């Protein structure tokens, strides 16, 4: 009798697929680009901004990152996680393995969350580097930024789980990413209307780009 493959083994195999992977260019590149764009926007509009420089810089970065870069990065990661299974006849091979469908799904979902968290870590580090060494801000990063470090990946998983499912069903790599880009505009519209039920809108809330203080997001 063939012994069923346990979840932790499936999860470890998913992590092994990431070794020497090009997806790290997305995880590092997109947050850095969003930070540089936000920093440039901060420099241009610094005279019109009021309040703590650290918070002002965060809002300028998060406008681009929370609305577009973060959800799109997650959609690219989602499509990449299923890329190997969609290649050739690999799906037929996967179906012959003694592993449950739920183990495959949740191992990919957990991998997606870890990579989304790492993407957020890169963004926060880049934010700190730009504020400290390029813009020469006084003082340290506000403590509520560390809340966004965790809240962002948690909230973006609402759209991430949808993207992961779409990427599972659609073999095309670009179609799910294009769909995510379209959803970014819907999420932005829903946010302006106060409709927080849309998955991409939750990503905006998790980054909290529109408020200077954390509690306003939770009231």
N, C-alpha and C positions, 0 to 999 in steps of 0.2 A: 504493500500500500504506500502510495506516495505521500510524504509528509507535507502538509500545507506550509507555505512560506509565511513567516510571521511579519507583522506590520513593521517592526523596527528594522528588519532586513530589507523590506521594500523601501523604507524611508532612507536608509543608508545607501541603497543603490541609486536613489534619486539624487542624493548629494554627490555621489561619485560621478554622475553624468555632468556635473558642473565643473569638474576639474579641467583646467586649460580651456574653459569655455569662453566664447566671445560675449556671452551675456554680461560679463563683468564690465565690459565697455559701457553698457547701458547703465548698470548700477552705479558706476563712478561718473560717467560722462554727463548724463542728463541732470543730476542734481548740481554738479559743478557749473554747467551751463546756465541753469536757472538762477543760481546764486550770483553769477557774474552779470546776468541781465538785470536781476533785481538790484544789485549794487549800482549798476550804471543808472538805473531809474531813480535810485535814492540820491545819487550825486546830482542828477539833473533837477530833481524836485526838492532838494534839501531845504531850500529857502522857504518853501510853502509847508513843510512838515513841522509839527510841533510835538513836544514831548521828548521822551527818552530816545536817544539815537539808536540804541540797540533794538528797541521795539519798532521804531520807524523803519529800520533796515529790514527787520523780520517781515513787516507787513508788505514791503515792496517785493521781497523775495517770494513770499508765500502767495502773492497774487498770481504769479506765473506758475509757481511750483504746485500749489494746491489745485488750481483750476485745470492745468493742462499737463505739466511735466510728470508729476507723480502718478496720476491715473494712467497716462500713456506708457510710462515705464513699467507699471504693473501689467498692462495688457501685453507688452512685448515679452515680458518674463513669462506670462501665462502661455503665450503662443510657443515660446521656446521650450517650455517644459514638456509639451506634447510633440515636439518636432521629431524626435527620434521614433516615437511610436507610429507617427504618420509616414515615416520613410519606408518605402518598399512594402514588404509583407510583414513588417514587424508586429502589426496589430494581431495578425493571425498567430504569430509566435507567442505573443503575450497571453492570448486566450487559452493556449495550451498549458500555461504554467499553473501550478497549484497555489494560486493566490486569488483572494477575493477582490471583486471590483471595488468594494469600499476601501480596502487597503491601498489600492492604487490611487483612488481619488483623494483620500485624506493625506496620503504621503505627499502628493503633489500640492495639496492645499497648504500643508504645513511648510513645505519647501518655499512656496510662494510667500507666505507670511515672513519667513526668515529673510528672504531676499528683499522684501519690501522694507523690513526693519533696517537691513543693512543700507539700503538706498537712503533711508531717512537719516541714518548715522552719518553717511557721507555728506548729506546736505547740511546737517548741524555743524559738523566739523568745518566745512567750507565756509559756512556763515560766521563761525568764530574766527577763522583765519582772516577772512576779508575784513571783519570789524576790527580785529586787533592789529593786524600788520599792514593793511592797505588803507583803511580809513582812520586808524589810530584812535579808536574810541577809548574813553576812560572807563575804568571799572570793569566788572566781569559780566558775563551773560546773565540776564535775569533768570531766576530759578524756574519760572513757569515755562521757559523754553524746553526744559527737560520733560515737562508733561507732554508737550507736543511731540517729543521724540518717541513716546509710546502711543499717544492718542492717534497720531497720523497713520501709522501702519494698521492699527486696529480698525479705524474708520474706513480706510481705503480698501480693506478686505471685503466690504460690501459689494463694491464694483469688481474687485479682484476675483471673487468667487463666481460672479456672472461671466467675467472674461475667461476664466479657466474652463467653465462649462462650454462656452462658445468655441473656444480653441480645441476642446475635446471633440466636438461635433463637426467642426469645419477644418478641413485639411489645409486650407490656404493660410499662410502665415500673415499676409498683409490684411486680409478681410477683417479679422477680429480687431486688429490695431486701428483700422479705419473706423470701425464701429465705435471703438473707445473714444476716438477723436470727436466723433459726432455726439456721443453721450456727454462729453465735457461741456459742450454748449448747452445741452439740456440741463445738466447739473447746475451750471451757472445761472440759467434762467430760473430754475426752481429755487435756488438760493435767494435770488433777489425778491422772489414772491413769498419767501418764508416757508416753502414746501420742502421739508427736510427728509421726506421719505425716499427721494430718488438716490440710488447708490452713489453716484458721483457727487451729489450734494453733501453726503456724509464725509467724503474726503476733504471738502472745503472746510467743513466744521472742525474736523480733526486737526487740520493745520491752523485753524483759527486766525485767518489773515485779516479779518475785519475789526477785531477788537484788541485793545491794548491790554486788557486784563482778562485773565483766565475765567473768573467766576461768571462773566457775562455769557459764556458759552453754555453754562450749566443751569442757568436760572430758568 
